[in-house]
């Protein structure tokens, strides 16, 4: 459920052009969902890639 919700939110932000201002907030949410086992690593990577938030740190 968390995955589907976040995917819809990310896609809507991309569509309406607000992704830049929402990126940090959404990445924090993804981190929490991943830490709480609400989403899988593969789902996290997919959503982070949509956000443009994947980095190698």
C-alpha positions in Angstrom: 0.0 0.0 0.0 2.8 2.5 0.8 4.4 1.7 -2.5 1.3 2.4 -4.5 0.6 5.6 -2.6 4.2 6.9 -3.1 4.2 6.0 -6.7 1.0 8.0 -7.3 2.4 10.9 -5.4 5.7 10.9 -7.3 4.0 10.6 -10.7 1.6 13.4 -9.8 4.5 15.7 -8.8 6.3 14.9 -12.0 3.2 15.6 -14.0 2.4 18.9 -12.3 6.0 20.1 -12.2 6.4 20.2 -8.4 8.9 17.4 -8.1 11.8 19.7 -7.4 10.2 21.1 -4.3 8.9 17.7 -3.1 11.9 15.6 -3.8 13.6 15.8 -0.3 10.3 15.2 1.5 9.5 12.2 -0.6 13.0 10.7 -0.2 12.7 11.0 3.6 9.3 9.2 3.4 10.9 6.5 1.2 13.7 6.1 3.7 11.2 5.6 6.6 9.1 3.2 4.6 12.2 1.1 3.7 13.5 1.1 7.3 10.0 0.0 8.5 9.8 -2.8 5.9 6.8 -1.1 4.3 8.5 -1.2 0.9 11.1 -3.5 -0.6 14.6 -2.5 -1.7 13.5 -2.9 -5.3 10.5 -0.7 -4.8 12.7 1.9 -3.0 15.1 1.9 -5.9 12.4 2.3 -8.4 10.7 5.2 -6.6 14.0 6.9 -5.9 15.0 6.7 -9.6 11.6 8.3 -10.5 12.5 11.1 -8.0 16.0 11.4 -9.4 17.2 10.8 -5.9 19.5 7.8 -6.3 23.1 8.3 -5.5 26.0 6.1 -4.6 26.8 7.3 -1.1 
